[in-house]
């Protein structure tokens, strides 16, 4: 899951973190990058059913203040 947001606007980080804690069972790793003074990029590696991953990404992308969000999936089998 890829998220781009302005960390000065709203409470994106806290809301994202709260959602991620609720989905700890499918999140493998999170990387956070500071792109410039305002914008952050977060990449969340996940593993699970497409239904659960879509549910998680919809909640994250739906946070007010997310500039761009995308779920990228592939099969591991």
Phi, psi and omega in degrees: 000129181247129179231135174237129181206157174270114185288353177276343184260124176067202182239047186302312184300313181295315179296317178298316180298318178298316179295316181298323178296328179288341181243031183304333184287344179246352181268123180270319184195155176228134175242135182238126181239137174266106184283323176200195184300329186254320193260142177237148175241130178237131177243123183244114177277128184229159177211126180167194180287151181299326179298311182291321180291323176294319178300313179298310182296322177300319179293318181292313181294333180282355179294131178298127181112348176287122180280318180211141176211144181207139172258126178242122183236153170213158179280145178261359181256000000 
